Amino acid sequence: MTLEKDVERLLHDAMHRSRKSFKQTLNAALRTGLSVQTQPPRRKRFVVKERPMGLRQRTDPAGLNRLAGVFEIDALCSKQVSGATAG
C-alpha cells in the first residue's frame, strides 16, 4: 500500500503524539474513519402527477387493458400459425 505524502505526514504525527507503532496508529485511524456512519442525503419524494387520459365518459380503462390482451393473444396466435405454415 502506498500512502500519499500528506497522509503519511498525518500518520507520523499521530504516531508521535500517541507513542504507538505505525501498525497500531494506522489500524486505529482506519477503524475511526471506517466506523463513521454517514447518512445518505434525503431524496425528494417521487410523486406521480395525474393527467387526464382524454377518455370519453363511460370508457373503462380496465376494459382497454382486456382489449389489448385480446390483440396480443391474436398476434401471438397468428405468428404461431404463420410459423407452422412456413416450416
C-alpha positions in Angstrom: 0.0 0.0 0.0 1.4 3.4 -0.9 0.4 6.4 1.2 0.2 9.9 -0.2 2.7 12.4 1.3 0.0 14.3 3.3 -1.5 11.1 4.7 1.9 9.8 5.6 2.7 13.0 7.4 -0.6 12.9 9.4 0.1 9.3 10.3 3.6 10.0 11.5 2.3 13.0 13.6 -0.3 10.7 15.2 2.3 8.1 15.9 4.4 10.7 17.6 1.5 12.1 19.7 0.2 8.7 20.7 3.6 7.0 21.1 2.3 3.9 19.3 3.6 1.9 16.4 2.9 2.5 12.8 0.7 -0.5 12.6 -1.3 0.4 15.8 -1.8 4.0 14.6 -2.8 3.0 11.1 -5.3 0.5 12.4 -6.8 3.0 14.8 -7.1 5.6 12.1 -8.8 3.1 9.7 -11.2 2.0 12.4 -12.1 5.5 13.2 -12.6 6.5 9.6 -14.5 3.4 8.6 -16.8 3.3 11.6 -18.2 6.8 10.9 -21.8 6.2 9.7 -22.8 8.8 7.1 -26.4 9.3 6.3 -27.3 9.3 2.7 -28.8 12.6 1.5 -32.6 12.6 1.9 -34.2 12.4 -1.5 -37.2 14.4 -2.5 -40.3 12.1 -2.5 -41.3 11.0 -6.0 -44.9 11.9 -6.8 -46.8 10.8 -9.9 -48.6 13.8 -11.3 -52.1 12.9 -12.5 -53.1 13.9 -16.0 -56.4 13.3 -17.8 -56.2 10.4 -20.2 -58.6 12.1 -22.6 -61.0 9.1 -22.5 -64.7 9.6 -23.2 -67.0 9.3 -20.3 -68.2 5.7 -19.6 -64.9 4.4 -21.1 -63.4 1.8 -18.7 -59.6 1.8 -18.7 -59.6 -1.7 -17.4 -61.6 -2.7 -20.4 -58.9 -1.2 -22.6 -56.4 -3.5 -20.9 -58.5 -6.5 -21.6 -58.8 -5.5 -25.3 -55.0 -5.0 -25.5 -54.7 -8.6 -24.1 -57.0 -9.9 -26.8 -55.0 -8.2 -29.5 -51.8 -9.6 -28.0 -53.2 -13.1 -28.0 -54.4 -12.8 -31.6 -51.0 -11.5 -32.7 -49.3 -14.4 -30.9 -51.6 -17.0 -32.5 -51.1 -15.5 -36.0 -47.3 -15.7 -35.5 -47.6 -19.4 -34.5 -49.9 -20.2 -37.4 -47.6 -18.4 -39.9 -44.6 -20.1 -38.4 -46.2 -23.5 -38.7 -47.1 -23.0 -42.4 -43.6 -21.6 -43.2 -41.9 -24.7 -41.9 
